[in-house]
Amino acid sequence: MQQIMNLSATALARAIRAKEISSTELVHACLKRIEEVNPKLNAVVQLAGDRALAEAAAADRALMRGEIRGPLHGIPVTIKDSLDTAGIVTTGGTKGRAGFVPEKDATVVQRLRAAGVILLGKTNTSELTLSYETDNLIYGRTNNPYDLSRSPGGSSGGAAAIVAAGGSVLDMGSDYGGSLRYPAHCCGIATIRPTSGRVPRTGHILPFGGALDSLQQIGPMVRYVEDLILLLPLIAGPDYKDPAMVPMPLKDPEKVNPEGLRVAFHVHNGIASPVPAIEKAVRDAALFLERQGCILTEVRPDGIELSYDLMIRLLSADGGASIRRLLREAGTEEHGLPWLGLAEPVDAISRDSLMMEWSRFQSRMLHFFRDYDLILSPVNAQAALPHGSFGPELEAFSYTMTYNLTGWPAAVVRAGTSAEGLPAGVQIIAHPWREDVALAAAGLIEKALGGFQRPVI
């Protein structure tokens, strides 16, 4: 069974359809693995084992009758605890929802279940998904499977940790400032933050709406790039609830020819210096793409050095009013957000100026991107950090913040290893609505530089 858990969702779904393995066997394997590793990781915070086994048995019976529910028929998955799951406690990491059981699934969960998945349980998140360390007052902190003294990142840290450890085939997370990409980098797995407007946020603890609406996206967390290619079409598209969704068709990554793609790459964004292993991973990935026929230019986008300051000022412009509203709606009286209220709200004139500054930043970045097809960069300046290292200075995280500000699609795949033996990812950014180009490049880098490597835990 250990070998089975090294396979991709794509390969496992194929094996189930071919009756080489049953869904029941696969669910048992996942539950056993969760039992083995979760006491060390604290990644899975709600387990629906009996329900999952009953659904697996039903999936196996359906298959014997020749019925296939969808491309993920019988595949066991976990879901980040910020996304609603009908009948299973969904806290969003905040105490006011410690016993909240949704009546409906979030849109992406509905779509996965329609594709045939079986829900194993929920994975830990930081409170309201608002921290780069996965810790909260309900469930506590999650550990990194490559080094238990380190964080798996946040806010999708529980998802990244259990997928990397082989306890779940895939998970679904969210990204407001890097919350998909940073945990994937820390845990050596693959992910994509889709274009803003690609995947509905309906049923997420940090919902659609508000002045900073475009920052947030939902995306898959997997071990292999081929599963990102499988999953994105299943979760994308309007649900006629999230008003920011755009009915843009998805293109096929397999039809992308790398020869002639213009790639801008940088190892320093003018804000935070990367450690040597991060720089090496980006350079190795860039040089490999060049050998595939890509046209390489070492250059960083004009204006990228403004990312961190702009992001922090946008997040604090309302003085924390939007976060307090979410806490009130959740019924939370005691929270674990020590920075809340430190910022003073800006006046209307200053806010108008700030929003125009954001638009000018987006325009400047887009003007740079007209001459390139891809941007290759670090995910973060550091590999996974020790617990408790997440202070107020977060410049190292500016590498992901940039592309929340632009709304562009950004994939992450492992491309190296730090001096401490920790994963080192690279970030591959494409034009709006061109996830196919980012995923094609991610797949090439994965094959060349090793991609996912299972932790010893």
N, C-alpha and C positions, 0 to 999 in steps of 0.2 A: 504493500500500500504506500510506502514511503516514496517509491519511484513514481507512482501515479500522481502524487501531490506535487511533483516537479513539472508536470505537463501543463500546457496552456489550457484555457477554457475552450478554445477552438478544438484542440485535440481531444479533450475529454468529452465534449459534446458529440464529436464524431464517433468516439468509442462507445458512447451510450447508444447512439442510433444504430451502430453496427452490432450491438448486444455483446460487445467485448467486456463491458463492465456495466453493472446496474447502477441506477441512481441510488438505490439503497446502500450498496457497497461504498459508493463515493461519499454519501452523507455520513455513514459510520466512520469512514477514514478521517473526514474533517472533524467530526465530534471527538474522535480519539486524539487527534493532533491538538485541538483546542484544550482538551483536558491535560495534555502533556505540557504545553507551553504557556497557557494563559496565567497560571499562578505566578510565573516569572514576569510576564509582560503586562498583565492587566489591560489587555487590548479589547477583549469581548466583554461587554458589560451587561448584556441581556442575552440569554440563550433560549432558543425555542426548539430544543432538541426533539421532544416528542412530536411536536407539530411537523418538524422537518422530516422525521422518519415516516410519519403517516403520509405526507405529500410525496415522498420518494417512492413509497410502495404504490401509491396511486399512479405515479408517473410510469413506473415499471409495468403495471397492469395495462395502462393505456398503450404503451409501446408494443406489448404483446398482441394487442388488438390492431396494430398498425397505425395507431394515432400518435402523431407528433405535434406537441403543442406549439413549438416554435424552435428557432435555431439554438436556444439554450435549454432545451428539454431536459429536465432532471438535474441541472447544474446547481450545486449549493453555493450560496453567496452570503456575505454579510453586508450590512448597510450602516453608514455613519449615523450616529445617534442624533444628528441634527436634521435628519430627514424623517418625516412621519411614516410609520408603519402600522397599519391597521391591526389592532389586537395585541401589539407589543409596546411596552413602555418606551416612550420617546421623550427624553429630557432636554435635549439641546445643551446638556451640561449645566443647567441652571436649576437651583433648588426648588423654585416654585413649580417646576414640572416633574418633580421626582417621581410622582405616581401617575403622570399623564399617559393615558392610553388613547391614541387617535382612533377615530372611526374609519378614516380613509387613508389610503397610501398616498404619499407624495407622487406627483406625476411620473418621475423617473422610476420609482418603485413599481407603480402600476405597469409601466411599459416593460420593465424587466420581467415581471411576473407573467405578463402576456406573452413574452418570448420563451417562457418555460422554466424560469429559475425557481429555486426553493430557498426560502429565507431561513438561515441558520440563527441569526441574532443580530445584535447591534454592537457597533464599535465606538470606543471612547472618543470624545472631542473636548476641546477646551470650551469654557463657558461662552455660549452664544457664538462659538467659532472664532472668538476674538483674541486669540493668542497663538504664538508660534510654538508654545509648549503645550502638549496635551495633558491637562490637569484640570480638575474641577472639584467642587466641594461635595459632590455626590459620590463619585467613584474614585477620586484620587488620580494619581498620575500613571501614565503608560510608559513602559520602558522600550528601548531599542533592542531588537533581537540580535544585533551584531555586537552590542555592548550594553549590558543592563544598566550601567551607570550613566548612560547617555539618553537623551530624548530622541524619540522617533520623529520629532518635529510636530508641527500643528498647523491647522487645527485637525486635519484628517490623520492624526498620528496613530490612533487605534486601528484604522483601516489599513494604513501602510504596514504597521507592525505585524498584523495577523496574516495579511496576504504574503508578506516576505517570509514569515515563519511556516507557511504551508497549511494554515488552519482554515483558510477560505480560498476559493478559486478566484474571486474578485470582490471588489467593494465599490461603493459609489460615494464620492466625497464632494466637497465644495471648495471654492477658491475665491477669497475676497482680497487677498494681498499676497498669495502664494501658498494657500492652505492645501492645495493638491500637490503642487510642484515641489515645495520644500520637503514634506514628508516622503515623497517618492525619492528624492535625492538622498535623504537621510537613511532610507531603508532599501535602496538599490532596486526599486521597482520602476514601472513605466506608468505614465499618465499623460493626459492632455487637458489643458484648460481650453475649452472650445471658444470660438468667437463669441463675444457678447451678443446675445440674441439668438443663439443656436439651440440651447437646451433649457426647458422651462424650470423655473425655481419654485413652482407651486408646491407647498407642503414642506418648505424648508424653514428652519427656526429664524433665520435672517432672511425675510421674504423679499419679494420684488417690491419696487417702489422707493421713493425718496430721491434726494438730490444725487446720491452716489450709487444709484441703481445699477449702472453699467459695470461697476467693479466686480460684481458677484456672478460666478458661473458654477454650474454643476458638471462633474466629469467622472470618468471611470478610473479605477486604480487596479492595476493588473501586474502580472510578472513579465508579460511579453507584449511587444508592440502589436503582434497580429491580433491580439484580443482587443486592443483599442480600435483597430480597424473594423472588427466584428461588432463592437458595442456601440460606437458612435451613431450609426444609422438607426439603431434600435431606440435610442433615447432622444434623438434630435427632432426638432419640428414643433410648431405651435400646438398648444393644448387649449387655446381659446380661453385661457384664464390669466396667464402671465402676459401683460400687455406689451412687453418689450420684444416678444418673439418675432422673428422674421422668417418667412417661408422660403429660405434659400436652399437650393438643391445641394446635396453633398457630392463631391467628386471622388473618384476612385483612386486611392494611393497607388494601386498596381499599374495605373496608366501614366504615372509620372516618370519621365525620363530624366535621370540626374545629369546627363551630359548637357552642359551649357547653363545649368542653373547658377545664378549669380549669388554668391554667399558672402555676406559681410560677417566677420567674426571679431570679437574682442574678448580679452581676458580681464580687463579692468574697465569699470564704468565711470571712473572719475570720482567715485564716492567711497568705495571700500575695496581694499586690496585683497585679492584672493590668496589663500595658502597655495604653496607650490603644486600640490596634487590636483587642486581644482584647475589651475592654469594648464597643467599637463593634459588633463582630460579634455579640455576644450581644444587645445592645439592638436592633440591626437585625432580628435573627431574631425577637425577642420582639414587636416592633411589627408585623412582617409577620403573625405568627400572630394577633395581635389583629385585624388587618384581615380575617382569614379567619373571624372570629367567635369566636375563643378569648377566654376571660375571663382577663385578665392581672393578676397581683399581684407586685409587686417585694418579695420576701421570701426569706430564705435559711432552710433547714431548721434547726430547733432542735437544737443539739448538733453541727452540722456542723464547728464550729471545733475539735472534739476529734479529728477524723479523723487528722491527721498523727501526733500523739503516740501515739495508740492503735495505728495501723498499724506504726510503727517498733518499739514495745514488743512487739507480737505477733510480728513477724518476728525479733526478737532474743532472745525469751524462752528458747529452747533453747540459746543460746550458739553457734549454728551447727552443732549436732549433725546436723540433717537434711540440711544442705548437704554436710557432710563425708561422710555416708553415701552421697549421690548421687555424689560424687567417687570414693569407694572403689568403688562399683558400676561406675562408668565406667572404672576403672583409671587415673584421673588422678592424677599425682604433682605436676606443676607446673600451677598454676592462675593465673588472672588476676583473682582476687576479693580485692583488698587489704583490704577491710573484714571479711573472714571471721575470726572469733576475737576481734574487738575487744569484743564484747558478752559479759558474764558471764551464764551461765544463771541463771534465777530459781529459787527454791525452790518446793516443791509448794504451800505456802500462797499465795505470791505469784502463782503460775501460776493457781490456782483463782480468786483475786480478779480477775486479768486477764481470764480467760474470762468471768466474770460481768459485768465492765465492758463487754466486747464485746457481750454479749447485751443489756445495758441500753441501749447505744448504738443497736443495731438497733431495739429497741422504741421508743426516743425518736424515731428517724427515721421509723419506720413510723407512729407516732401523728401526726406532722406531715403525712405524705403522705395521710392519710385525707381531707383537704380539697381535694386536687388530683389531676389526672390525669397531669400532666407536670411535670418540673422541667427548666429550661433554665439551663445554666451554661457557664463556660469549660471547655475541656479542660485547659488549663494556663495559668499566669500569663504565660508567655512564648511567642513563636514559636520556630521551630527555633534551637537554640543553637549557637555555634561549637564545634568539636571541643575536647575537653578541659575543658569548662565544668561537668562533672558531678561536683561535689564532694560532701562528706558532707551538706550542707544541701540538702534536696530538698523544701522546703515548697511550691515552685511546682507539684509533682506531686500535691499533696494533692487536687486537684479530681477526679482519677480514682480515687485510693485510696479515697475515700468509698464508691464504689459497688461496689468489690470487698468492702468490709466489710459492705455490706448485701446483696450478691448480686443486685441489681436489674439489669434490662437497660438498656444505655446505648449509644445510637448516636452517631456523629460524622459531620458533613458540613461541607465548607468553606463559610464564610459571610462571609469578608472577606480582607483583605490587610494585612500589617504595613507599617510605614514603610520596611522594607528590601525590600519586594516579596515577602515570604514568605507562604505560606498561613496563614490563621487559621480554625480550626474552632470549632464549637459542639458541646456535649454535650447530648443529649436523653435524659432518664431517664424511664422508665415504671414502672408497678407490676410486681411479679413476674408473669411469664408473659404480660405485655402488650407483647411486642415489636412487635405490630401497631400500637399507638398511637405508639410511638417512631419506627417506620419511616414511618408516614403523615406525621408532623410533619417528619421529616427530608426526605422527598420534597418537601414544600411549600417548605421553606426552600431546598433545592437549586434548585428552579425559580425562586424569587424572587431569590436572591442570587448565582446563577451557578454554584455548585457547583464541580466539577473544572475546572481550567484547565491545559492541558498546559504543562509547563516547556519552556524553550528550552535544549536540551542536545544 
